[in-house]
């Protein structure tokens, strides 16, 4: 069982008050933590096992590996362009009718 700070202060036989002794004790321990080296972990993306697992998961889920660039959010770009032209035309026609009616 580890000793409490109060017991360690009493056993140290110091003339300092508990508050001063504790501040000094904590400062000394902070200096010791600065000397500890933190190991550097390589990025996970560089791990060949990670790359293999991601490849296996993408194949199992049915994802395409090659990107054609002909779709946006899975919808053909030509269809998106035609739909946007129709929507903008309908909004423009509605605005025209409202202004003509005044």
N, C-alpha and C positions, 0 to 999 in steps of 0.2 A: 504494500500500500504506500502511495506517495505521501510525503509530508506536506502539510499546508504551508502557505507562505508565513503565517504567524509562527509556526513551530520552527521554521528555518531561521527566521529573524531572531527568535529567542536563543537558538543554538549557536548563532554566529557570534554572539558576545560583543556586538558592536555598540558604540556610544550613540549612534544615529537613532532618530525616532523611526518608528515603523514606516511612516509615510516617506521619509527621505531614503531609508534603506530599500523600500520597494521600488522607488523611482530609479535608484542606482542599479538595482537588480534587473529591472526591465530594460534599462539602457544597455547593460552588458549583454543581455540575451539578444537584443536587436542587432548588435554588432556581430554576434555569432551567426545570425541568419544571413548576413550579407556575404559571408564566406562560402555559403553553400552554393554549389553550382547546380543549376536546373538543367537536366538533360534535354537536348534538342531532339524533337521528334520530327522525322521527315514528313512532308505532306502526304496525306492519304492517297491523293490522286496519282502519285508517283509509284505506288505499290503495285507490282504486277498482279498480285492476287486480287486486289480491288478491281483492276481493269478487267480481268477475266470474269469475275463475278458480275460486274455491270454488263459485260457483253452477253453473258448467259441469261441474265434477267431480261435484257432487251429482246433477245431472240425468243425467249419463252413467252413474253407478253405480246409478241407479234409486231413490234415496232420496226419501221423501215430504217435501214442503215443509210441509204442514199437519199439525199434531199433533192427533189426536182426543182423547187422554186416556182412551181406552177400553181400552188395553192396557198391560201391564207386561212388559218384555222380549219383546215381540211376542206375548204370550199374553193372550187376553181376560180381563178382571178377574173376570167372573162364573165362568169355569172355574176360575180360581185360588182363589176363595172356596169353591166347592163341593169342590174337591180338598183344601183345607186342613181343611174341616169333616170330611171322610171320614177323613183321616189322624189328626186329633186324636181323633175318635170311636174309631178302631181302637186307638190307644194307650191311651185311657181304658178301653176294654173289656178289653184285655190286662192292664192293671194291676188292674182289678176281679177278673178271673179268678184272678190270682196271689194276691190278698189273700183271696179266698173259699176257695181251696184250702188255706189254712193252718189 
